[in-house]
Amino acid sequence: MNTGIWLFLEVVFDTLMFAPYLLRGRFSARVKIQILLTYLRLSVKLLLVHPFRPIKQDWVLGFTVHCFDYRTMHLLFRVILLRNEYYFETPKDSPVIFDCGANIGLATLFFKWLYPRSEIYAFEPDRETFALLRKNIEQNNLAHVHLYNAALSETHGTAAFYVDHAKPGSPRMSLTYDRMPKDTITVETLALSDIIREELAGKEIDFLKVDVEGAEDLVLRDLAAAGHLKQVKEMLVEYHHHIGDDRAKLGAFLTTLEAHGLEYQLDAVCMPIYASRRFQNIILYVYQAGDPSGPNFGPAPASL
């Protein structure tokens, strides 16, 4: 099939899938319309401009965003704004947020748009992608954003990290070979528990985003062993089910959450439903059991 037609169908399909998440979300009607109009603008540029003149930056959420590939940035916008995965509410003026798997920083920018005075800790292992992340943070003059060029694991050290040099900034870069069976680099690894102990000293983490392409089991085990899960008010985890030949491990992941008094909601798609051993992204919204409806405070941003 022609690449342009396939791209058009992809945009239409994802719009139909993801727009209902935004429309049922807690943003005001005005903000929802503005997000949809921004998505329409990005989509038109992706379909009609990018194929002939590659776009390396755009204006999103009031920020200048530099990217490696406009199609990937469009995908990130769909996930973050259209699917509305990282939205959360808090009465705090300066919540503490962890962005684990920051990539070029679009989620970090979203959090700063949502809560301009927030304190953010952002982690990105790939050096090339980390450089663009830093550029997006510094050129938008964002304060109180702490950047770490490291992968999250259970220990501090180094590890093989799998990337695709032909596609810098790919969202599939991973500590797991089967998730990105291309090129290998060596990266620093950190235990998230060490950062929390050193930087937060018992303070609450208002929102923890975990999108680490298969390392989420390591991150959860580390936090559980160190006793830090009780500090996390809300968490959004992209769980990677059936990477390569991995056996199912979701039950153990959920058991750990339950053992530490956490509740969760799940969102996943499998087509056809009877597919066997097919890779799935499973979205887990996790929250403290003492708040059965999840936090519901404060106004959403008035505009883009």
C-alpha positions as CSV (number, residue, x, y, z in Angstrom):
1,M,0.0,0.0,0.0
2,N,1.2,3.5,-0.8
3,T,3.0,5.0,2.2
4,G,0.9,8.2,2.2
5,I,-2.4,6.3,2.2
6,W,-1.2,4.0,5.0
7,L,-0.1,7.0,7.0
8,F,-3.5,8.7,6.4
9,L,-5.4,5.5,7.5
10,E,-3.1,5.3,10.6
11,V,-4.0,8.9,11.6
12,V,-7.7,8.3,11.1
13,F,-7.7,5.0,13.0
14,D,-5.8,6.4,16.0
15,T,-8.0,9.5,16.0
16,L,-11.1,7.4,16.3
17,M,-9.5,5.2,19.0
18,F,-8.0,7.9,21.1
19,A,-10.3,11.0,20.8
20,P,-12.9,9.4,23.1
21,Y,-10.4,9.3,25.9
22,L,-9.9,13.1,25.6
23,L,-13.6,13.8,25.2
24,R,-14.5,11.8,28.4
25,G,-11.6,13.4,30.3
26,R,-11.7,16.2,32.8
27,F,-10.4,19.1,30.7
28,S,-12.8,21.9,30.1
29,A,-14.7,21.9,26.8
30,R,-12.6,24.8,25.6
31,V,-9.3,23.0,26.3
32,K,-10.6,19.8,24.6
33,I,-11.4,21.8,21.5
34,Q,-8.0,23.4,21.5
35,I,-6.3,20.1,21.8
36,L,-8.3,18.6,18.9
37,L,-7.5,21.7,16.8
38,T,-3.8,21.4,17.6
39,Y,-4.0,17.7,16.7
40,L,-5.7,18.5,13.4
41,R,-2.9,21.1,12.6
42,L,-0.2,18.5,13.4
43,S,-1.9,15.9,11.4
44,V,-2.3,18.1,8.3
45,K,1.4,19.0,8.5
46,L,2.4,15.3,9.0
47,L,0.4,14.2,5.9
48,L,0.9,17.2,3.5
49,V,4.2,18.9,4.5
50,H,6.5,16.4,6.3
51,P,6.7,13.9,3.3
52,F,8.2,16.7,1.2
53,R,10.0,18.9,3.7
54,P,10.9,17.0,6.9
55,I,9.8,19.0,10.0
56,K,12.2,19.0,12.9
57,Q,10.3,21.4,15.3
58,D,6.9,22.7,16.1
59,W,4.9,24.7,18.6
60,V,3.0,22.6,21.1
61,L,1.3,23.5,24.4
62,G,2.9,26.9,24.1
63,F,6.4,25.4,23.9
64,T,8.9,25.0,21.1
65,V,9.5,21.3,20.6
66,H,12.5,19.9,18.7
67,C,12.2,16.4,17.4
68,F,14.1,13.8,15.4
69,D,11.1,12.7,13.4
70,Y,7.8,14.5,13.1
71,R,5.8,11.2,12.8
72,T,7.2,10.1,16.2
73,M,6.3,13.5,17.7
74,H,2.8,13.2,16.3
75,L,2.5,9.7,17.9
76,L,3.7,11.2,21.3
77,F,1.1,13.9,21.0
78,R,-1.7,11.3,20.3
79,V,-0.7,9.4,23.4
80,I,-0.1,12.3,25.8
81,L,-2.9,14.8,24.7
82,L,-5.4,12.8,22.7
83,R,-5.4,9.7,24.7
84,N,-4.8,11.9,27.8
85,E,-2.7,9.2,29.6
86,Y,-0.7,11.5,31.9
87,Y,-3.4,13.8,33.1
88,F,-3.8,14.0,36.9
89,E,-5.2,16.4,39.4
90,T,-3.8,17.6,42.7
91,P,-4.5,20.6,45.0
92,K,-0.7,21.3,45.2
93,D,0.8,24.2,43.4
94,S,4.1,22.5,42.9
95,P,3.6,18.7,42.8
96,V,6.5,16.3,42.5
97,I,6.5,14.3,39.2
98,F,8.7,11.6,37.9
99,D,9.0,11.1,34.1
100,C,10.6,7.7,33.7
101,G,11.3,7.2,30.0
102,A,11.2,10.9,29.0
103,N,12.3,10.5,25.4
104,I,12.5,14.1,23.8
105,G,10.5,15.5,26.7
106,L,7.0,16.0,25.4
107,A,5.5,14.4,28.6
108,T,7.7,16.7,30.7
109,L,6.5,19.7,28.8
110,F,2.9,18.5,29.3
111,F,3.5,18.3,33.0
112,K,4.9,21.8,33.1
113,W,1.9,23.0,31.1
114,L,-0.4,21.3,33.5
115,Y,1.5,22.5,36.7
116,P,4.0,25.2,35.8
117,R,5.6,25.2,39.3
118,S,6.0,21.4,39.4
119,E,9.2,19.7,40.4
120,I,10.1,17.1,37.7
121,Y,12.7,14.3,37.7
122,A,13.1,13.1,34.1
123,F,15.1,10.0,33.0
124,E,16.3,9.1,29.5
125,P,19.1,6.6,28.8
126,D,20.0,7.2,25.1
127,R,22.6,10.0,24.9
128,E,21.4,11.4,21.6
129,T,17.8,11.5,22.7
130,F,18.9,12.9,26.1
131,A,20.6,15.8,24.3
132,L,17.4,16.7,22.5
133,L,15.5,16.4,25.8
134,R,17.8,18.8,27.4
135,K,17.5,21.2,24.5
136,N,13.7,21.2,24.8
137,I,13.9,21.9,28.5
138,E,16.5,24.6,28.3
139,Q,15.2,26.4,25.2
140,N,11.8,26.7,26.9
141,N,13.4,28.0,30.1
142,L,11.8,25.5,32.3
143,A,12.9,25.6,36.0
144,H,12.9,22.8,38.5
145,V,13.4,20.0,35.9
146,H,16.1,17.5,37.0
147,L,17.5,15.5,34.1
148,Y,19.2,12.1,34.3
149,N,20.9,10.4,31.4
150,A,20.4,6.9,32.7
151,A,18.2,3.9,32.4
152,L,16.2,2.8,35.5
153,S,16.9,-0.6,36.9
154,E,17.3,-2.3,40.3
155,T,20.9,-1.2,40.8
156,H,23.4,1.6,40.0
157,G,25.8,0.4,37.3
158,T,25.9,0.0,33.5
159,A,23.9,-2.1,31.1
160,A,23.5,-2.9,27.4
161,F,20.8,-0.7,25.9
162,Y,19.2,-1.5,22.5
163,V,18.6,1.4,20.0
164,D,18.2,1.9,16.3
165,H,20.8,4.3,15.0
166,A,18.7,4.8,11.9
167,K,15.8,6.0,14.0
168,P,17.1,8.1,16.8
169,G,14.5,8.8,19.5
170,S,12.5,5.7,18.8
171,P,10.0,5.1,21.6
172,R,10.9,1.4,21.5
173,M,14.5,1.8,22.8
174,S,14.9,-0.7,25.6
175,L,17.1,-2.6,28.0
176,T,15.4,-5.7,26.5
177,Y,16.9,-6.9,23.2
178,D,13.6,-8.3,21.8
179,R,12.0,-4.9,22.1
180,M,14.6,-3.2,19.9
181,P,16.7,-5.9,18.2
182,K,19.0,-3.5,16.4
183,D,22.1,-1.6,17.7
184,T,23.7,-1.8,21.2
185,I,25.1,0.9,23.4
186,T,26.2,0.9,27.0
187,V,24.3,3.2,29.4
188,E,24.4,4.1,33.1
189,T,21.7,2.5,35.2
190,L,20.1,3.9,38.3
191,A,17.8,2.6,41.0
192,L,14.8,4.9,41.3
193,S,14.8,4.2,45.1
194,D,18.2,5.9,45.4
195,I,17.0,9.1,43.7
196,I,13.9,9.1,46.0
197,R,15.9,8.6,49.1
198,E,18.5,11.2,48.2
199,E,16.3,13.9,46.8
200,L,12.9,13.6,48.5
201,A,13.6,12.3,52.0
202,G,10.2,10.9,52.7
203,K,8.2,13.5,50.6
204,E,5.2,12.4,48.5
205,I,5.5,11.7,44.8
206,D,2.4,13.1,43.3
207,F,2.6,11.4,39.9
208,L,5.0,8.7,38.7
209,K,5.0,8.0,34.9
210,V,6.7,4.7,34.0
211,D,7.2,4.0,30.3
212,V,10.5,2.1,30.2
213,E,9.9,-0.4,27.5
214,G,10.0,-3.6,29.5
215,A,12.0,-2.5,32.5
216,E,8.8,-1.7,34.5
217,D,9.2,-5.0,36.5
218,L,12.7,-3.9,37.6
219,V,11.4,-0.4,38.6
220,L,8.5,-1.8,40.6
221,R,10.6,-4.5,42.4
222,D,13.1,-1.7,43.4
223,L,10.4,0.6,44.7
224,A,8.7,-2.2,46.6
225,A,11.9,-3.5,48.2
226,A,12.9,0.0,49.3
227,G,9.4,0.7,50.8
228,H,8.8,3.7,48.5
229,L,5.5,2.6,47.0
230,K,3.6,4.2,49.9
231,Q,5.1,7.6,48.8
232,V,3.5,7.4,45.4
233,K,0.0,8.9,45.2
234,E,-0.7,8.1,41.5
235,M,1.2,6.2,38.9
236,L,0.7,5.6,35.2
237,V,2.5,2.5,34.0
238,E,2.8,1.3,30.4
239,Y,3.2,-2.4,30.9
240,H,4.8,-4.3,28.0
241,H,3.2,-7.8,27.9
242,H,4.8,-10.6,25.9
243,I,8.0,-9.0,24.6
244,G,9.6,-11.6,22.4
245,D,9.4,-15.0,24.0
246,D,8.7,-13.7,27.5
247,R,6.1,-15.7,29.4
248,A,3.2,-13.8,31.0
249,K,4.3,-11.9,34.1
250,L,1.5,-9.4,34.6
251,G,0.0,-11.4,37.5
252,A,3.2,-11.0,39.5
253,F,3.3,-7.3,38.7
254,L,-0.3,-6.8,39.9
255,T,0.2,-9.0,43.0
256,T,3.0,-6.6,44.0
257,L,0.8,-3.6,43.7
258,E,-2.0,-5.3,45.7
259,A,0.4,-6.4,48.4
260,H,1.4,-2.8,48.9
261,G,-2.2,-1.6,49.2
262,L,-2.5,-0.1,45.8
263,E,-5.5,-0.1,43.5
264,Y,-5.5,0.1,39.7
265,Q,-7.4,0.3,36.5
266,L,-6.3,-1.4,33.2
267,D,-6.7,-0.4,29.6
268,A,-5.6,-2.7,26.8
269,V,-6.5,-3.6,23.2
270,C,-6.0,-7.0,21.6
271,M,-7.3,-7.6,18.1
272,P,-8.4,-10.3,17.5
273,I,-9.1,-11.1,21.1
274,Y,-8.1,-14.7,20.7
275,A,-4.5,-13.9,19.5
276,S,-1.9,-16.0,21.3
277,R,1.4,-14.6,22.7
278,R,0.9,-11.3,20.9
279,F,2.7,-8.2,22.3
280,Q,0.4,-5.7,24.0
281,N,0.8,-2.4,25.7
282,I,-1.3,-2.5,28.8
283,I,-1.9,0.8,30.5
284,L,-2.2,0.7,34.3
285,Y,-3.5,3.7,36.3
286,V,-2.4,3.0,39.9
287,Y,-3.5,4.9,43.0
288,Q,-3.5,4.5,46.8
289,A,-6.3,2.3,48.0
290,G,-7.4,5.0,50.5
291,D,-8.7,7.1,47.6
292,P,-11.0,4.8,45.7
293,S,-12.0,7.4,43.0
294,G,-8.5,8.8,42.5
295,P,-7.6,12.4,43.4
296,N,-10.0,15.0,41.9
297,F,-8.8,18.5,42.7
298,G,-8.1,21.8,41.0
299,P,-8.9,23.4,37.7
300,A,-7.5,22.1,34.4
301,P,-5.4,24.6,32.3
302,A,-7.6,27.3,30.7
303,S,-5.9,27.1,27.3
304,L,-3.0,25.9,25.2
